[in-house]
Amino acid sequence: MKLDFNTPICGLDGAPIPDTHAGKLLANVLVSQSEGDIIKLFDWATRMHRGETVDLDRADRHYLTNFIRESKQLTLLVKKQLLDIAGRENGAE
């Protein structure tokens, strides 16, 4: 399942927040962790940061979804938008 986080974060009004990027934001949160599958998380983070899609199997998508939900570093505004992206399969809901 290819996930594309190459999108801006939007405010409550639905307008893109200037200079925000969902992939870069999530990438920075992923690499700030001190635990987990280092190689896998670093690979995801570098791909997201470059604006590339990330190809995840069902287990990895479940892991990433839980990571987003449980993160203390992400706000609800950001979590919702990241979860919307992580819930898509190949760009379609």
PAZA-602018 format. One line per field, with one value per residue (C-alpha): residue number from 1; x, y, z. Coordinates in Angstrom, 3 decimals. Layout:
// PAZA-602018
seq	c(NUM_...);
c1	c(X_...);
c2	c(Y_...);
c3	c(Z_...);
//
This chain:
// PAZA-602018
seq	c(1_2_3_4_5_6_7_8_9_10_11_12_13_14_15_16_17_18_19_20_21_22_23_24_25_26_27_28_29_30_31_32_33_34_35_36_37_38_39_40_41_42_43_44_45_46_47_48_49_50_51_52_53_54_55_56_57_58_59_60_61_62_63_64_65_66_67_68_69_70_71_72_73_74_75_76_77_78_79_80_81_82_83_84_85_86_87_88_89_90_91_92_93);
c1	c(0.000_1.583_1.082_1.808_2.468_3.603_0.943_0.659_-0.954_-4.260_-5.682_-9.162_-10.469_-9.200_-6.599_-2.991_-0.731_2.236_5.547_4.113_4.637_3.024_5.820_8.626_6.797_6.154_9.700_11.140_8.938_9.932_13.669_13.367_12.478_15.045_13.328_11.788_12.981_15.766_16.386_12.705_11.764_14.792_13.946_10.347_11.516_14.013_11.447_8.791_11.243_12.142_8.445_8.381_5.600_6.105_5.070_3.791_2.264_-0.764_1.353_3.556_0.538_-0.987_2.307_2.477_-1.168_-0.623_2.577_0.694_-2.194_0.096_2.629_2.985_4.805_1.925_-1.133_-4.677_-4.800_-1.793_-2.705_-6.095_-4.567_-1.774_-4.286_-6.419_-3.401_-2.394_-5.964_-5.825_-4.774_-2.967_-4.380_-8.062_-10.209);
c2	c(0.000_3.197_6.178_9.713_12.181_14.848_17.366_20.487_20.446_22.347_24.505_24.164_26.335_23.799_26.163_24.938_26.250_27.984_26.141_22.880_19.439_16.303_14.004_16.123_16.609_12.870_12.064_14.271_12.634_9.152_9.831_11.454_8.051_6.073_2.700_0.647_-0.899_1.606_0.677_0.572_3.807_5.635_4.424_5.618_8.948_9.614_8.737_10.948_13.795_13.621_13.706_10.111_7.598_4.911_1.364_-0.419_-3.824_-4.229_-4.838_-1.801_0.401_-0.781_0.008_3.490_4.219_3.233_5.268_8.367_7.776_7.294_10.020_12.663_14.937_15.390_17.571_16.407_18.691_16.910_13.400_13.521_14.526_11.950_9.237_10.229_9.677_6.417_5.139_5.452_2.660_3.765_7.259_6.246_5.688);
c3	c(0.000_-1.168_1.121_-0.023_2.794_0.318_1.323_3.478_6.892_6.877_9.642_11.102_8.272_5.731_4.297_4.019_6.762_5.068_5.123_6.486_5.003_6.439_5.289_6.688_9.964_10.398_9.281_12.011_14.639_13.421_13.650_17.059_18.549_20.516_20.064_17.283_14.044_13.376_9.753_8.791_10.576_9.175_5.649_5.985_7.380_4.596_1.918_3.501_3.917_0.211_-0.721_-1.945_-1.370_1.254_0.358_3.471_3.972_6.243_9.375_8.736_8.064_11.344_13.126_11.590_12.398_16.026_16.145_14.965_17.392_20.394_19.627_22.324_19.865_17.428_17.949_17.247_14.198_12.693_13.875_12.136_8.814_9.046_9.951_6.965_4.718_6.449_6.018_2.236_-0.070_-3.228_-2.923_-2.624_0.423);
//
